[in-house]
C-alpha cells in the first residue's frame, strides 16, 4: 500500500505546480490588461485548473487500481 502512496506524489505535485504557475502568469496578465480581455483571461486559469485536477484524479484512480503503466495497453 505504501508503494501506491509514493507513486501518487508526482502527479499531485505536478498538478499543484502547474496550477500555481498558470495562476501567477495569468494574474500578472490580468493586472496589465484592461477591458474585455481582462475577464476572458480570468476564465482561462480556472478552466485549466479544473482540467488539471480532473486529470490528476483520473491518474490517482489508475494508480490505485494497479494500472501504473498505461503504455503497456498500446
Protein Blocks (a to p, Z undefined) as FASTA:
>chain_A
ZZmmmmmmmmmmmmmmmmmmmmmmmmmmmmmpgcjllmmmmmmmmmmmmmmmmmmmmmmm
mmmnopablmlmZZ
